[in-house]
Amino acid sequence: MQTREEKKLSERMHHCSRCGYQTTRDLNAAENILALGLDGLGTIPRSPCL
C-alpha cells in the first residue's frame, strides 16, 4: 500500500516514512511510473514500497 506525502514543488528530496528510503523527487516519480507499468504487465516491483 502506498501512502501519498504532500510536498511543495521546492522540496526536491523524497523520504519514505515507512522504510526510510531516500531519493530525489524526480527519480522517485520515475520509479513509481515503472512500478505501475510492471504491475500492468503482471510483474512484481522490486521494492515493497513501490
PyMOL commands that place a pseudoatom at each C-alpha (Angstrom):
pseudoatom trace, name=CA, resn=MET, resi=1, chain=A, elem=C, hetatm=0, pos=[0.000, 0.000, 0.000]
pseudoatom trace, name=CA, resn=GLN, resi=2, chain=A, elem=C, hetatm=0, pos=[1.376, 3.352, -0.999]
pseudoatom trace, name=CA, resn=THR, resi=3, chain=A, elem=C, hetatm=0, pos=[0.975, 6.447, 1.096]
pseudoatom trace, name=CA, resn=ARG, resi=4, chain=A, elem=C, hetatm=0, pos=[0.967, 9.835, -0.531]
pseudoatom trace, name=CA, resn=GLU, resi=5, chain=A, elem=C, hetatm=0, pos=[3.025, 12.561, 1.109]
pseudoatom trace, name=CA, resn=GLU, resi=6, chain=A, elem=C, hetatm=0, pos=[2.209, 16.145, 0.180]
pseudoatom trace, name=CA, resn=LYS, resi=7, chain=A, elem=C, hetatm=0, pos=[5.238, 18.195, -0.859]
pseudoatom trace, name=CA, resn=LYS, resi=8, chain=A, elem=C, hetatm=0, pos=[5.885, 21.709, -2.039]
pseudoatom trace, name=CA, resn=LEU, resi=9, chain=A, elem=C, hetatm=0, pos=[7.413, 21.902, -5.521]
pseudoatom trace, name=CA, resn=SER, resi=10, chain=A, elem=C, hetatm=0, pos=[10.547, 23.363, -3.949]
pseudoatom trace, name=CA, resn=GLU, resi=11, chain=A, elem=C, hetatm=0, pos=[11.146, 20.129, -1.991]
pseudoatom trace, name=CA, resn=ARG, resi=12, chain=A, elem=C, hetatm=0, pos=[13.470, 18.065, -4.217]
pseudoatom trace, name=CA, resn=MET, resi=13, chain=A, elem=C, hetatm=0, pos=[14.069, 15.021, -1.992]
pseudoatom trace, name=CA, resn=HIS, resi=14, chain=A, elem=C, hetatm=0, pos=[11.676, 12.190, -1.185]
pseudoatom trace, name=CA, resn=HIS, resi=15, chain=A, elem=C, hetatm=0, pos=[11.920, 10.421, 2.184]
pseudoatom trace, name=CA, resn=CYS, resi=16, chain=A, elem=C, hetatm=0, pos=[9.759, 7.332, 2.709]
pseudoatom trace, name=CA, resn=SER, resi=17, chain=A, elem=C, hetatm=0, pos=[8.310, 7.411, 6.210]
pseudoatom trace, name=CA, resn=ARG, resi=18, chain=A, elem=C, hetatm=0, pos=[7.611, 3.646, 6.066]
pseudoatom trace, name=CA, resn=CYS, resi=19, chain=A, elem=C, hetatm=0, pos=[11.048, 2.257, 5.192]
pseudoatom trace, name=CA, resn=GLY, resi=20, chain=A, elem=C, hetatm=0, pos=[13.429, 5.243, 5.357]
pseudoatom trace, name=CA, resn=TYR, resi=21, chain=A, elem=C, hetatm=0, pos=[14.261, 5.149, 1.609]
pseudoatom trace, name=CA, resn=GLN, resi=22, chain=A, elem=C, hetatm=0, pos=[15.626, 8.486, 0.346]
pseudoatom trace, name=CA, resn=THR, resi=23, chain=A, elem=C, hetatm=0, pos=[15.902, 9.648, -3.267]
pseudoatom trace, name=CA, resn=THR, resi=24, chain=A, elem=C, hetatm=0, pos=[15.418, 12.684, -5.459]
pseudoatom trace, name=CA, resn=ARG, resi=25, chain=A, elem=C, hetatm=0, pos=[11.834, 13.569, -6.225]
pseudoatom trace, name=CA, resn=ASP, resi=26, chain=A, elem=C, hetatm=0, pos=[12.299, 13.021, -9.980]
pseudoatom trace, name=CA, resn=LEU, resi=27, chain=A, elem=C, hetatm=0, pos=[13.846, 9.564, -9.544]
pseudoatom trace, name=CA, resn=ASN, resi=28, chain=A, elem=C, hetatm=0, pos=[11.063, 8.601, -7.129]
pseudoatom trace, name=CA, resn=ALA, resi=29, chain=A, elem=C, hetatm=0, pos=[8.457, 9.621, -9.713]
pseudoatom trace, name=CA, resn=ALA, resi=30, chain=A, elem=C, hetatm=0, pos=[10.216, 7.558, -12.383]
pseudoatom trace, name=CA, resn=GLU, resi=31, chain=A, elem=C, hetatm=0, pos=[10.317, 4.514, -10.073]
pseudoatom trace, name=CA, resn=ASN, resi=32, chain=A, elem=C, hetatm=0, pos=[6.597, 4.901, -9.340]
pseudoatom trace, name=CA, resn=ILE, resi=33, chain=A, elem=C, hetatm=0, pos=[5.791, 5.050, -13.071]
pseudoatom trace, name=CA, resn=LEU, resi=34, chain=A, elem=C, hetatm=0, pos=[7.949, 1.958, -13.673]
pseudoatom trace, name=CA, resn=ALA, resi=35, chain=A, elem=C, hetatm=0, pos=[6.174, 0.089, -10.852]
pseudoatom trace, name=CA, resn=LEU, resi=36, chain=A, elem=C, hetatm=0, pos=[2.769, 0.940, -12.348]
pseudoatom trace, name=CA, resn=GLY, resi=37, chain=A, elem=C, hetatm=0, pos=[3.899, -0.334, -15.747]
pseudoatom trace, name=CA, resn=LEU, resi=38, chain=A, elem=C, hetatm=0, pos=[5.312, -3.551, -14.292]
pseudoatom trace, name=CA, resn=ASP, resi=39, chain=A, elem=C, hetatm=0, pos=[2.116, -4.065, -12.318]
pseudoatom trace, name=CA, resn=GLY, resi=40, chain=A, elem=C, hetatm=0, pos=[0.134, -3.709, -15.545]
pseudoatom trace, name=CA, resn=LEU, resi=41, chain=A, elem=C, hetatm=0, pos=[2.264, -6.479, -17.062]
pseudoatom trace, name=CA, resn=GLY, resi=42, chain=A, elem=C, hetatm=0, pos=[1.778, -8.680, -14.013]
pseudoatom trace, name=CA, resn=THR, resi=43, chain=A, elem=C, hetatm=0, pos=[5.392, -8.317, -12.898]
pseudoatom trace, name=CA, resn=ILE, resi=44, chain=A, elem=C, hetatm=0, pos=[6.192, -7.764, -9.214]
pseudoatom trace, name=CA, resn=PRO, resi=45, chain=A, elem=C, hetatm=0, pos=[8.066, -4.496, -8.452]
pseudoatom trace, name=CA, resn=ARG, resi=46, chain=A, elem=C, hetatm=0, pos=[11.444, -4.988, -6.725]
pseudoatom trace, name=CA, resn=SER, resi=47, chain=A, elem=C, hetatm=0, pos=[10.743, -2.737, -3.709]
pseudoatom trace, name=CA, resn=PRO, resi=48, chain=A, elem=C, hetatm=0, pos=[7.950, -3.355, -1.173]
pseudoatom trace, name=CA, resn=CYS, resi=49, chain=A, elem=C, hetatm=0, pos=[7.349, 0.410, -1.043]
pseudoatom trace, name=CA, resn=LEU, resi=50, chain=A, elem=C, hetatm=0, pos=[6.537, 0.658, -4.765]
for i in range(1, 50): cmd.bond("trace and resi %d" % i, "trace and resi %d" % (i + 1))
show_as sticks, trace
zoom trace
